[in-house]
Amino acid sequence: MSDQEHATTVPGGPTWYSDAADYWKNVEPTVDGMLGGFANLDDRDAADSIAFIDPLVRDGTIDVTAAACDCGAGIGRVTKSFLSHHFTHVDLVEQDTHFINTAKQDPVLNQGLVRHFINVGLQNFDPQEHGLKYGLVWCQWVLGHLTDDDLVAFFQRVLTVCPIIGIKENMASGHAGDFEVDLQDSSVTRSERAWRRIFKAAGVKVIKEKWQTGWPKALYKVKMWLVVKDESAEPETAGAAVAVNGTGAAAPMEAGTVVGSPIKGKAKKAA
Ligand SMILES: C[S@@+](CC[C@H](N)C(=O)[O-])C[C@H]1O[C@@H](n2cnc3c(N)ncnc32)[C@H](O)[C@@H]1O
């Protein structure tokens, strides 16, 4: 790691979440903005997501009579292109006000499809507090913004109101450590090993996983997971590489590598 890579902005540091919020404030509220300039990948992304959950919808494992929750929803792209194929009602959770306001004005989203627009960061989102219940909570291209500890706590809160969580995120190869840090948007891209450690810490098990197909080679590979509560697991701490301790100081990040992303958004070039 170079001196610059040992930068003061470390994952989970005091400005970790506010830096991300500042970044997204300046991103245009469009599909292109959500996909870092790769709006052309919207259909391909949605087609694989639809096919991924389809068998579980048909066999009743995913209850589509309950609402879905689109986490880190941005302008509601995922709800429009994917979740609306299976669900009649979706809640959007998004921290950024200008994205939420754009979603509210979308004629497809605001005519009964979206039940609640919830303007909050996932690290503070507690669906139980609002008395909400879901058939599926889907998190796409957002969980890299959460520290490991916040992510584990988020999964645990969600599982009190929803039996299945869907995750669709970029995967780091693992060659540069368990995660790669993007200082531009204040996020990490985790390796599969890091994800499995988080699943274990959250007490969840994977019931289905699949790689996104037809993805440009220059971008990070993208993986989808469906996880449920592992009844046999004893929850533990994340043993986190991306954690915040009680004083708000960051945990060590030796396992990670800092990369500057040349592309905004989440359809990112691999490091
Ligand atoms: C790459 S965009 C993806 C948006 C949407 N999931 C999609 O695939 O079109 C990342 C989104 O995560 C949101 N975000 C970032 N940090 C967040 C946080 N802590 N809690 C909730 N949303 C967050 C951003 O505001 C942005 O809308």
Ligand as a Chemical Component Dictionary entry (heavy atoms), coordinates in Angstrom:
data_LIG
# 
_chem_comp.id                   LIG 
_chem_comp.type                 NON-POLYMER 
_chem_comp.pdbx_formal_charge   0 
_chem_comp.three_letter_code    LIG 
# 
loop_
_chem_comp_atom.comp_id 
_chem_comp_atom.atom_id 
_chem_comp_atom.alt_atom_id 
_chem_comp_atom.type_symbol 
_chem_comp_atom.charge 
_chem_comp_atom.model_Cartn_x 
_chem_comp_atom.model_Cartn_y 
_chem_comp_atom.model_Cartn_z 
_chem_comp_atom.pdbx_ordinal 
LIG C1  C1  C 0  -25.362 2.718  -6.728 1  
LIG S1  S1  S 1  -26.812 3.473  -6.099 2  
LIG C2  C2  C 0  -27.911 2.085  -6.280 3  
LIG C3  C3  C 0  -29.326 2.469  -6.225 4  
LIG C4  C4  C 0  -30.271 1.288  -6.467 5  
LIG N1  N1  N 0  -30.095 0.237  -5.487 6  
LIG C5  C5  C 0  -30.045 0.752  -7.861 7  
LIG O1  O1  O 0  -29.444 -0.335 -7.993 8  
LIG O2  O2  O -1 -30.469 1.416  -8.807 9  
LIG C6  C6  C 0  -26.483 3.479  -4.323 10 
LIG C7  C7  C 0  -27.638 4.018  -3.528 11 
LIG O3  O3  O 0  -27.386 3.763  -2.143 12 
LIG C8  C8  C 0  -27.762 4.899  -1.403 13 
LIG N2  N2  N 0  -27.077 4.866  -0.126 14 
LIG C9  C9  C 0  -25.783 5.131  0.150  15 
LIG N3  N3  N 0  -25.530 4.952  1.452  16 
LIG C10 C10 C 0  -26.701 4.577  2.024  17 
LIG C11 C11 C 0  -27.091 4.258  3.345  18 
LIG N4  N4  N 0  -26.214 4.286  4.348  19 
LIG N5  N5  N 0  -28.370 3.915  3.565  20 
LIG C12 C12 C 0  -29.269 3.892  2.553  21 
LIG N6  N6  N 0  -28.965 4.179  1.283  22 
LIG C13 C13 C 0  -27.702 4.522  1.020  23 
LIG C14 C14 C 0  -27.356 6.053  -2.300 24 
LIG O4  O4  O 0  -27.979 7.260  -1.912 25 
LIG C15 C15 C 0  -27.800 5.515  -3.650 26 
LIG O5  O5  O 0  -29.152 5.794  -3.882 27 
# 
loop_
_chem_comp_bond.comp_id 
_chem_comp_bond.atom_id_1 
_chem_comp_bond.atom_id_2 
_chem_comp_bond.value_order 
_chem_comp_bond.pdbx_ordinal 
LIG C1  S1  SING 1  
LIG S1  C2  SING 2  
LIG S1  C6  SING 3  
LIG C2  C3  SING 4  
LIG C3  C4  SING 5  
LIG C4  N1  SING 6  
LIG C4  C5  SING 7  
LIG C5  O1  DOUB 8  
LIG C5  O2  SING 9  
LIG C6  C7  SING 10 
LIG C7  O3  SING 11 
LIG C7  C15 SING 12 
LIG O3  C8  SING 13 
LIG C8  N2  SING 14 
LIG C8  C14 SING 15 
LIG N2  C9  SING 16 
LIG N2  C13 SING 17 
LIG C9  N3  DOUB 18 
LIG N3  C10 SING 19 
LIG C10 C11 SING 20 
LIG C10 C13 DOUB 21 
LIG C11 N4  SING 22 
LIG C11 N5  DOUB 23 
LIG N5  C12 SING 24 
LIG C12 N6  DOUB 25 
LIG N6  C13 SING 26 
LIG C14 O4  SING 27 
LIG C14 C15 SING 28 
LIG C15 O5  SING 29 
# 
